[in-house]
Amino acid sequence: MGLLASGTLMLSFTIYVTYVYGGSFEFIPCSCAGIFRNISWELHLYINITLTIMTAIAAYLYKHSLARNTG
């Protein structure tokens, strides 16, 4: 359940970053803290897409491991 929730949040945030990077806002609505503070919105988008894909792969692998273990 946690994997599904984190994947949903990551997908939502990726869509948000896509809108920001695409210029949908007149100003950038937030500044990110931590390691993302000094990167461009383009790189931020690539990181989010990568993490979203990794979450989808993990969910796929988890689903298939359950199917193998239950017969």
C-alpha positions in Angstrom: 0.0 0.0 0.0 2.9 2.4 0.8 4.5 1.7 -2.6 1.2 2.6 -4.3 0.8 5.8 -2.2 4.4 7.0 -2.8 4.0 6.3 -6.5 0.9 8.3 -6.7 2.5 11.2 -4.8 5.6 11.0 -7.1 3.4 11.0 -10.2 1.4 14.0 -8.9 4.6 15.9 -8.1 6.0 15.1 -11.6 2.9 16.5 -13.2 3.3 19.7 -11.1 7.0 20.1 -12.0 6.0 19.6 -15.7 3.6 22.5 -15.4 6.2 24.7 -13.7 8.9 23.8 -16.3 6.4 24.3 -19.1 5.9 27.9 -18.0 2.3 27.5 -16.9 2.9 29.8 -13.9 3.8 33.5 -14.2 6.3 33.0 -11.3 7.8 29.9 -9.8 5.5 29.1 -6.9 8.0 27.5 -4.6 11.7 26.9 -4.0 12.7 23.4 -3.1 14.9 22.7 -0.1 17.8 20.3 0.3 19.7 18.9 -2.7 17.1 20.2 -5.2 17.6 23.9 -4.3 20.5 24.3 -6.8 19.2 22.3 -9.8 17.2 23.5 -12.7 13.6 22.7 -13.2 14.5 20.6 -16.2 16.8 18.4 -14.2 14.2 18.3 -11.4 11.7 17.0 -14.0 14.1 14.3 -15.2 14.8 13.1 -11.6 11.0 13.0 -10.9 10.3 11.0 -14.1 13.1 8.6 -13.2 11.9 8.1 -9.7 8.3 7.6 -10.9 9.4 5.0 -13.4 11.4 3.2 -10.7 8.3 3.1 -8.5 6.2 1.7 -11.3 8.9 -1.0 -11.9 9.0 -1.8 -8.2 5.2 -2.2 -8.1 5.2 -4.4 -11.1 8.0 -6.6 -9.7 6.1 -6.8 -6.3 2.9 -7.8 -8.0 4.6 -10.6 -10.0 6.5 -11.8 -6.9 3.2 -12.2 -5.1 1.7 -14.1 -8.0 4.6 -16.5 -8.0 4.5 -17.1 -4.3 0.8 -17.8 -4.2 0.8 -20.2 -7.1 
